[in-house]
């Protein structure tokens, strides 16, 4: 399950195929990546993987159409809704809690919104230069009336210029709005899609040797919401012989759960965390400024701390993952670093997403073995952190 990404799903297939070639070269294990096939209902993009005698069906659960309907918003709508949102978050105490729990991510989100506010003021300032037009050429009331329209046109241009890297202003502002709209239950299209995702996940039981739900970025919380829907309809899911695992990468769970309006999301998080039949692995790195990694998701969400090592937290050192010259070049590309853990590892001795997905070791067994290592004294815990 991908994050807030408007790109067509074949983009993820292309990324996976490219990185699989790199993993094959670096680790010497051939990986076959089949062609992508869209489901008739448009909900899924699937492709087959084969490596070391193991066949995997990789299914991308799509919501890129929902993202495109919400991003980019019109500048007028964005200005009105952003002002209203920040007023609400400030009054509720959310911003203080968010800063305390996710200092780096808070800096990014706050900084992007400050840049957005600056662009609005800059647009007004540039449009106000019309006042320099001599009054005998254009009547002053007409000039004053033209300033808002000119500012809007200028802002549209500035937002287009900053839409991509390195700022991604429109993307992150609209992503923030969508996240908090979902917290308030104001995303009916996403609620319906999560219901559909739950049906897809539940239907896989009994057809495969294991089920692994992987949530990247915003789908770190959409993933457990989908699983919660499965468990609400079928409390015995995951206990009938098909192991089920939940893997979060680049998690941003407290981003939504700290919102006072996110009661239903917090309840879903608590229920999935208590479902011991579903293994949970959280893969994180401090180099990803678009994720929240300080504490476990429940403590970070203001909920009672979970049982020991749920989720299992696997820390990846980015300097071990990416060679030095590449890391230096990418370190300020926020989205590149956010996607890095979905890519091939430069070192054969650290976590590699492609090998993790295609390897012969069942993921539910890996989670159990890492849980056992985590439960041992600190010396052994450092070993799994480095891996």
NORVEN-V793134 format. One record per residue. OMEGA is omega as a letter, one per 20 degrees, with the letter a starting at -180 (none if undefined). NEAR is the number of other C-alpha atoms within 8 Angstrom. D_FIRST is the distance of its C-alpha to the first C-alpha in Angstrom with 2 decimals. Layout:
omega=OMEGA near=NEAR d_first=D_FIRST
omega=OMEGA near=NEAR d_first=D_FIRST
This chain:
omega=a near=11 d_first=0.00
omega=r near=12 d_first=3.82
omega=a near=9 d_first=6.86
omega=a near=9 d_first=9.96
omega=a near=7 d_first=10.57
omega=a near=9 d_first=13.05
omega=r near=6 d_first=13.25
omega=a near=6 d_first=13.22
omega=r near=10 d_first=10.50
omega=r near=8 d_first=13.40
omega=a near=8 d_first=13.33
omega=r near=7 d_first=10.55
omega=r near=10 d_first=12.69
omega=r near=8 d_first=15.69
omega=a near=9 d_first=14.51
omega=a near=10 d_first=13.76
omega=r near=9 d_first=17.13
omega=a near=8 d_first=19.00
omega=r near=11 d_first=17.92
omega=r near=12 d_first=18.64
omega=r near=9 d_first=22.10
omega=r near=9 d_first=22.62
omega=r near=15 d_first=21.69
omega=a near=11 d_first=24.06
omega=a near=8 d_first=26.74
omega=a near=9 d_first=26.40
omega=r near=7 d_first=26.13
omega=r near=7 d_first=28.07
omega=a near=9 d_first=25.72
omega=r near=7 d_first=25.15
omega=r near=12 d_first=21.62
omega=r near=8 d_first=21.43
omega=a near=10 d_first=18.48
omega=r near=7 d_first=18.96
omega=r near=6 d_first=18.69
omega=r near=10 d_first=15.64
omega=r near=7 d_first=16.21
omega=r near=9 d_first=14.94
omega=a near=9 d_first=15.38
omega=a near=5 d_first=18.40
omega=r near=5 d_first=16.72
omega=a near=8 d_first=14.38
omega=a near=10 d_first=11.31
omega=r near=11 d_first=10.06
omega=a near=15 d_first=10.80
omega=r near=12 d_first=12.05
omega=a near=13 d_first=14.27
omega=r near=13 d_first=16.48
omega=r near=13 d_first=17.23
omega=r near=12 d_first=20.59
omega=r near=13 d_first=22.06
omega=r near=9 d_first=24.96
omega=a near=6 d_first=25.37
omega=r near=9 d_first=21.90
omega=a near=9 d_first=19.80
omega=r near=9 d_first=16.02
omega=a near=8 d_first=13.94
omega=a near=8 d_first=10.66
omega=r near=8 d_first=8.50
omega=r near=10 d_first=5.96
omega=a near=10 d_first=5.34
omega=r near=12 d_first=7.10
omega=r near=9 d_first=8.52
omega=r near=12 d_first=10.39
omega=r near=8 d_first=13.52
omega=r near=9 d_first=13.36
omega=a near=11 d_first=13.12
omega=r near=9 d_first=16.05
omega=a near=7 d_first=17.99
omega=a near=9 d_first=17.88
omega=i near=11 d_first=18.22
omega=r near=9 d_first=20.88
omega=r near=8 d_first=23.05
omega=a near=6 d_first=26.78
omega=r near=9 d_first=28.67
omega=r near=6 d_first=30.79
omega=a near=8 d_first=27.97
omega=a near=10 d_first=26.26
omega=a near=8 d_first=29.58
omega=a near=8 d_first=30.35
omega=r near=9 d_first=27.01
omega=r near=10 d_first=26.58
omega=r near=8 d_first=30.11
omega=a near=8 d_first=29.61
omega=a near=9 d_first=26.41
omega=r near=8 d_first=28.04
omega=r near=8 d_first=31.15
omega=a near=8 d_first=29.33
omega=r near=11 d_first=27.37
omega=a near=9 d_first=30.62
omega=a near=7 d_first=32.68
omega=a near=7 d_first=30.35
omega=a near=8 d_first=30.40
omega=a near=12 d_first=26.65
omega=r near=8 d_first=27.33
omega=r near=7 d_first=29.53
omega=r near=9 d_first=27.13
omega=r near=13 d_first=24.23
omega=a near=10 d_first=26.60
omega=a near=7 d_first=27.73
omega=a near=11 d_first=24.33
omega=a near=11 d_first=22.58
omega=a near=9 d_first=25.51
omega=a near=8 d_first=23.94
omega=r near=11 d_first=20.96
omega=r near=10 d_first=23.59
omega=a near=9 d_first=25.73
omega=a near=10 d_first=23.14
omega=r near=11 d_first=22.30
omega=a near=8 d_first=26.01
omega=r near=8 d_first=27.18
omega=r near=12 d_first=25.11
omega=r near=10 d_first=26.48
omega=r near=8 d_first=29.94
omega=r near=9 d_first=29.63
omega=r near=9 d_first=28.73
omega=r near=8 d_first=31.80
omega=r near=8 d_first=33.88
omega=r near=11 d_first=32.94
omega=r near=10 d_first=34.10
omega=r near=8 d_first=37.34
omega=r near=8 d_first=37.86
omega=r near=12 d_first=37.54
omega=a near=11 d_first=40.14
omega=r near=9 d_first=42.39
omega=r near=9 d_first=42.35
omega=a near=12 d_first=42.95
omega=r near=8 d_first=45.82
omega=r near=8 d_first=47.61
omega=r near=8 d_first=48.74
omega=r near=9 d_first=51.26
omega=r near=5 d_first=53.09
omega=a near=8 d_first=54.05
omega=a near=7 d_first=57.77
omega=a near=7 d_first=58.52
omega=r near=5 d_first=61.17
omega=a near=6 d_first=58.60
omega=r near=9 d_first=55.97
omega=a near=8 d_first=56.75
omega=r near=8 d_first=55.17
omega=r near=6 d_first=53.59
omega=r near=8 d_first=51.86
omega=r near=11 d_first=50.51
omega=a near=8 d_first=49.19
omega=a near=8 d_first=47.55
omega=a near=8 d_first=45.84
omega=r near=12 d_first=44.25
omega=r near=9 d_first=41.19
omega=r near=8 d_first=40.43
omega=r near=9 d_first=40.90
omega=a near=14 d_first=38.68
omega=r near=10 d_first=35.87
omega=r near=8 d_first=36.22
omega=r near=11 d_first=36.31
omega=r near=12 d_first=33.21
omega=r near=9 d_first=31.32
omega=r near=8 d_first=32.37
omega=r near=9 d_first=31.51
omega=r near=11 d_first=27.99
omega=a near=8 d_first=27.52
omega=a near=7 d_first=28.92
omega=a near=12 d_first=26.66
omega=a near=11 d_first=23.41
omega=a near=9 d_first=22.41
omega=j near=7 d_first=23.11
omega=a near=8 d_first=24.57
omega=a near=8 d_first=24.30
omega=a near=10 d_first=21.33
omega=a near=14 d_first=23.28
omega=a near=11 d_first=22.11
omega=a near=10 d_first=18.41
omega=r near=10 d_first=18.63
omega=a near=12 d_first=21.12
omega=r near=13 d_first=19.12
omega=r near=10 d_first=15.90
omega=a near=9 d_first=18.24
omega=a near=11 d_first=19.71
omega=a near=10 d_first=16.54
omega=a near=11 d_first=15.54
omega=r near=10 d_first=19.07
omega=r near=10 d_first=19.39
omega=r near=11 d_first=16.58
omega=a near=15 d_first=18.56
omega=a near=8 d_first=21.55
omega=a near=7 d_first=20.03
omega=r near=7 d_first=20.60
omega=a near=9 d_first=17.38
omega=r near=7 d_first=18.26
omega=r near=7 d_first=16.04
omega=r near=10 d_first=12.90
omega=r near=8 d_first=14.64
omega=a near=8 d_first=15.20
omega=r near=9 d_first=11.65
omega=r near=11 d_first=10.66
omega=r near=10 d_first=13.72
omega=r near=8 d_first=12.66
omega=a near=10 d_first=9.34
omega=r near=12 d_first=11.84
omega=r near=9 d_first=14.20
omega=a near=8 d_first=12.05
omega=a near=11 d_first=11.38
omega=a near=9 d_first=15.03
omega=a near=6 d_first=16.35
omega=a near=9 d_first=15.28
omega=r near=11 d_first=17.73
omega=a near=7 d_first=20.90
omega=a near=5 d_first=19.78
omega=a near=8 d_first=18.57
omega=r near=7 d_first=19.90
omega=r near=11 d_first=16.86
omega=r near=12 d_first=13.35
omega=r near=9 d_first=10.79
omega=a near=10 d_first=7.59
omega=r near=11 d_first=6.00
omega=r near=18 d_first=4.91
omega=r near=13 d_first=6.28
omega=a near=15 d_first=8.93
omega=r near=14 d_first=8.85
omega=r near=12 d_first=5.76
omega=r near=16 d_first=8.35
omega=r near=13 d_first=10.23
omega=r near=10 d_first=8.12
omega=a near=13 d_first=7.04
omega=r near=12 d_first=10.81
omega=r near=12 d_first=11.76
omega=r near=12 d_first=10.26
omega=r near=11 d_first=11.98
omega=r near=12 d_first=14.98
omega=r near=10 d_first=15.37
omega=a near=14 d_first=15.57
omega=r near=10 d_first=18.10
omega=r near=7 d_first=20.06
omega=a near=6 d_first=20.69
omega=a near=7 d_first=21.14
omega=a near=7 d_first=22.28
omega=r near=7 d_first=22.94
omega=a near=10 d_first=19.42
omega=a near=11 d_first=19.10
omega=a near=8 d_first=22.90
omega=r near=6 d_first=24.02
omega=r near=6 d_first=23.70
omega=a near=12 d_first=20.04
omega=a near=12 d_first=18.67
omega=r near=13 d_first=15.29
omega=r near=14 d_first=13.58
omega=a near=14 d_first=11.02
omega=r near=12 d_first=10.28
omega=a near=15 d_first=9.75
omega=a near=13 d_first=10.36
omega=a near=17 d_first=12.04
omega=r near=16 d_first=12.14
omega=a near=13 d_first=13.74
omega=a near=12 d_first=14.32
omega=r near=12 d_first=18.05
omega=r near=9 d_first=17.53
omega=a near=12 d_first=17.02
omega=r near=13 d_first=18.77
omega=r near=12 d_first=21.95
omega=a near=11 d_first=22.41
omega=a near=8 d_first=25.26
omega=a near=6 d_first=23.78
omega=a near=13 d_first=20.58
omega=a near=9 d_first=22.44
omega=r near=7 d_first=20.10
omega=r near=12 d_first=17.08
omega=r near=11 d_first=19.43
omega=r near=8 d_first=20.62
omega=r near=11 d_first=17.23
omega=a near=13 d_first=16.70
omega=a near=10 d_first=20.20
omega=r near=9 d_first=19.82
omega=r near=11 d_first=16.80
omega=a near=10 d_first=18.63
omega=a near=7 d_first=21.69
omega=a near=7 d_first=20.19
omega=r near=6 d_first=21.63
omega=r near=9 d_first=20.61
omega=r near=11 d_first=16.98
omega=a near=12 d_first=16.98
omega=r near=12 d_first=15.15
omega=r near=14 d_first=14.97
omega=a near=12 d_first=14.45
omega=a near=12 d_first=14.84
omega=r near=14 d_first=16.62
omega=a near=11 d_first=19.24
omega=a near=8 d_first=21.85
omega=a near=7 d_first=21.65
omega=a near=11 d_first=18.38
omega=r near=12 d_first=19.90
omega=r near=13 d_first=16.70
omega=a near=12 d_first=15.75
omega=a near=13 d_first=17.80
omega=a near=10 d_first=19.23
omega=a near=7 d_first=22.74
omega=r near=7 d_first=22.60
omega=a near=11 d_first=20.58
omega=a near=8 d_first=18.23
omega=r near=12 d_first=20.75
omega=r near=11 d_first=23.78
omega=r near=11 d_first=22.12
omega=a near=11 d_first=21.44
omega=r near=7 d_first=25.06
omega=r near=9 d_first=24.56
omega=a near=6 d_first=26.69
omega=a near=7 d_first=25.81
omega=r near=10 d_first=23.99
omega=a near=5 d_first=25.76
omega=r near=4 d_first=26.28
omega=r near=10 d_first=23.29
omega=j near=11 d_first=20.59
omega=r near=10 d_first=18.15
omega=a near=12 d_first=19.48
omega=a near=11 d_first=19.33
omega=a near=11 d_first=19.29
omega=r near=11 d_first=20.77
omega=r near=14 d_first=20.72
omega=a near=9 d_first=23.68
omega=r near=10 d_first=22.74
omega=r near=8 d_first=26.32
omega=a near=10 d_first=25.89
omega=a near=12 d_first=22.60
omega=r near=11 d_first=23.87
omega=a near=9 d_first=27.50
omega=a near=7 d_first=29.64
omega=r near=6 d_first=30.42
omega=r near=8 d_first=26.82
omega=r near=11 d_first=25.78
omega=a near=7 d_first=28.75
omega=a near=7 d_first=27.79
omega=a near=9 d_first=24.14
omega=a near=9 d_first=24.73
omega=r near=6 d_first=24.91
omega=a near=9 d_first=22.07
omega=a near=11 d_first=19.59
omega=r near=7 d_first=16.49
omega=r near=8 d_first=17.63
omega=r near=13 d_first=17.94
omega=a near=12 d_first=14.59
omega=a near=9 d_first=13.02
omega=a near=7 d_first=15.77
omega=r near=11 d_first=14.25
omega=a near=7 d_first=11.83
omega=a near=12 d_first=15.19
omega=r near=12 d_first=18.33
omega=r near=12 d_first=20.78
omega=a near=9 d_first=24.30
omega=r near=9 d_first=25.86
omega=a near=8 d_first=25.83
omega=r near=5 d_first=26.41
omega=a near=11 d_first=23.29
omega=r near=9 d_first=19.59
omega=a near=12 d_first=18.06
omega=a near=11 d_first=14.36
omega=r near=14 d_first=15.51
omega=r near=8 d_first=18.15
omega=a near=9 d_first=16.03
omega=a near=8 d_first=13.80
omega=a near=13 d_first=16.86
omega=a near=11 d_first=19.69
omega=a near=8 d_first=22.05
omega=r near=6 d_first=21.53
omega=a near=8 d_first=19.46
omega=r near=10 d_first=16.82
omega=r near=11 d_first=18.21
omega=r near=8 d_first=21.58
omega=a near=9 d_first=20.57
omega=r near=12 d_first=19.39
omega=a near=9 d_first=22.71
omega=r near=8 d_first=24.73
omega=r near=10 d_first=23.33
omega=r near=10 d_first=24.01
omega=r near=8 d_first=27.55
omega=r near=10 d_first=28.02
omega=a near=13 d_first=26.92
omega=a near=8 d_first=29.45
omega=a near=9 d_first=32.22
omega=a near=7 d_first=34.37
omega=a near=7 d_first=33.14
omega=r near=7 d_first=34.27
omega=a near=10 d_first=31.81
omega=r near=12 d_first=28.97
omega=a near=8 d_first=29.45
omega=r near=8 d_first=28.94
omega=r near=12 d_first=25.34
omega=a near=9 d_first=24.66
omega=a near=9 d_first=26.03
omega=none near=10 d_first=24.08
